[in-house]
Amino acid sequence: MERAISPTNLSPMIELCVRYMKEAMEKGASGIVYINCLEYLKIYNSFASILKFLHVLRDYAIIYNGTVIIEIEGRAWNDREIVLLKEVEI
């Protein structure tokens, strides 16, 4: 699709989210990034890449007074992954 971001290319996703949160903060609002079905990214990326992606988003959310909400299907992740995903929370 035109203007679509490949699920394997996480950097542009981060850039888009960061730009949104920064612009929202500049306008006096709090940018909210909602990620539904993180499992889709798991199909195309390693867990380490996804975890790094989420940590970067969390760090920028702190910097720009934003919020990142992630919805996951618990059955798609093993116990260790769930623990590591919960550690991303602030």
Phi, psi and omega in degrees: 000148177293135179068010178279152177254128179296140179295345178272352184252083186285334182302313178296331177294317178298313182302317180296315180294318180295316178301317179298312181296321179296314179296321178298316180297319179297334179266004178085015180246172176251117180285133179244124177252122181246121179248115179254138175066057177301340180299331177299318177293330180295332178295325188253349185227157175288158178297322179301319179294318179295317180297317177298316177305313181291322178296318179296315178299317179299315181299317178291327177297322177295314182298318187257019177055040180255183180224138175241122179246128182237127176253127180232159172263110185304328182289346182273355185236146176277171185301318180297317180296319179299315179300314181293324177294321179293332179290343178287336182298148174239000000 
